[in-house]
Amino acid sequence: MTKWYIYNKKNNYLSNLKNKNISKLEALILANRDIIDPNLVESFINPSLEKLHDPYLLKDMEKAINIIIETMEEGESIRIFGDYDQDGISSTMTLLDGLLYFYDDISYDIPDRVIDGYGISERMIDRAIADKVSLVITCDNGITAINQVKKLKENGIKVIVTDHHQVSKKEDGEWVKQILPEADCVINPKRLDNTYPFDDLCGAGVAFKLMQALYQKLEGDLDYLYGLLEYVAMGTVCDIVSLTDENRIFVIEGLKRINNTEKLAIKALVEENSWNKEVSAYTLGFIIGPCMNATGRLSTAKLAIDMLMEDDVEKIHTYAKKLVSLNNERKDLTNIGLEKTLEIIKNKKYYNDDIIIVDVDNIEESICGIIAGRIKEKFNKPTIIMTQSSQDEILKGSGRSIEAYNIYKEVFEIKDMLESFGGHPMACGLSIKKDKVDEFRKILNEKSRLSKEDFENIINIDAQIPIEKLSLEFAERLDRLEPFGKDNPKAKFADKNLYVKNLNMIGNNKNTMKMILNKNGRDIEAIMFNAKKDYKYLNDKFKGDIIGNKIDAVFYPDINEFNGKRNLQLRLIDIR
């Protein structure tokens, strides 16, 4: 059973109560998210472009801007090296669109997920050399590309690395030394020698800081610069970085612009997905983002870039239809691969392992990460899914982790077993020889320090609030804390002894539970999605007679809009 815990961050709350600019509700919720620094609180409650950090605080920024300006003044060629996921696409577009305002000898290249793998490939380097590129700017990659950057430099190409991934380190006596590629500039907020005030930018966020610095230096059009936040908002949401500090500003300001966008490709993608409501963080993360991601998984991410760069409306809609079709194909392949994976886990009893590692035949290499995420959610255990690559006897895969397990650190300790490896605490990518998989699984599990408690599903509750005290205004105040995501989850509340006045299972599959709950004479509508198991639990608990009994519930207050009317509704998260 899922465990419920009410946050106990009294000192944080008392600290926030001293802030006269926020309500008690805001003081509580921000306290529970460890947001107590007055500057961070102010930035969170009143996010604005004026609160963005100075880009020149990033190490190597001044030098990078000088190199870009010098390259443009000399009339030399600039190439952007991007990545094939949504953040990589957003990063590439941020640099492409941003630089094209000043200069037109700009090109880009993105690796093929299957042929090249992640990062700067030999083919990309060879193409840059053949095309006599003068400057390469990486985005969302490059921080571990030691040999690739060296080869570019040996061929007379200047290199600016912009990345947000973990920096490789090694211990040197009492010191920890970072390992950086020998590029002309390395811009990464995670550098050990950085003093930048926020280090959880996505790749598009770092790319935007480069453009912000350039526009400041060259006095570029700020409206045009801030239009790039449409791309940055997508990358920030889809790469699941912290939705606090600068990222919160990026997403809020980006969404404002997306909902009034003049970018024809973004309009087309929204239309082709039949999205007729306001674009939100949800739309970016679950509708638009996956369509762009699908290009890199099943075709080439260059499709998404070409769509975003296209001017012809008819061609744009053709591209958008293709992206939607690829995403639908990706969904089907994911469901097939998930079924295969679950069957293997069941047959080989991998669910007993601390770290679930599965080699699955005949699935798309590009969906390993999605399946790993689904398995991780089902068992609440770190999961690595791999499959046969294009190289004989080499498997490629992706891992997804839980909060208690730094998958990057743990796998890095035995990286000598692998052919390639990279990632961050919650996710990784790797390749390994097929005959080493069993040993890899054994070693990773043997050195696991995870406990039974680490695998328990936990719901953290902001406060216990009697449902009769809730109101539409209360729910509206909570909505002002959007966008929700990493480090800023939706506020959750709980109450006990709720009388079940009515209950129906609705929807095409009868898997949505709709209830009328009552407490102290107040009726409130409540709804719970994917609730077949929960209905069975209540049915068994109350021996088939649920109505008239009492339950406890975790929920968040929601607003249900229907026929122009707005009503308070509880979105149930868990019941018992």
ABEGO torsion letter per residue (X at the ends): XBBBBBBBBAAAAAAAAABAABBAAAAAAAAAAGBABAAAAAAAABBBAAABBBAAABBGAAAAAAAAAAAAAAGBBBBBBBBABAAAAAAAAAAAAAAAAABABBBBBBBBAAAAEBEBBAAAAAAAAAAGBABBBBBGBGAABAAAAAAAAAAGBBBBBBBABBBBBBBBEABBBBBBBBBABBBBAABAABABABAABBAAAAAAAAAAAAAAAAGBBAAAAAAAAAAAAAAAAAAGBBBBEAAAAAAAAAAAAAAABABAAAAAAAAAAGBABBBBAAAAAAAAAAAAAAAAAABBAAAAAAAAABABAAAAAAAAAAAAAAAAAAAAAAAAAAAAAAAAAAAAGAAABABBBBBBBGBBAAAAAAAAAAAAAAAGBBBBBBBBBABBGBBBBBBBBBAABBAAAAAAAAAAABABBBEBAABBBBBBBAAAAAAAAAAAAAABABBAAAABBBBBBABBBBAAABBAAAAAAAAAAOBBEBGBBBBBBBBBGBBBABBBBBEAAGABBBBBBBBGGBBBBBBBBGAAAAAAAAAAAAGGBABGBBBBBBBBBBBBBBGGBBBBBBBBABBX
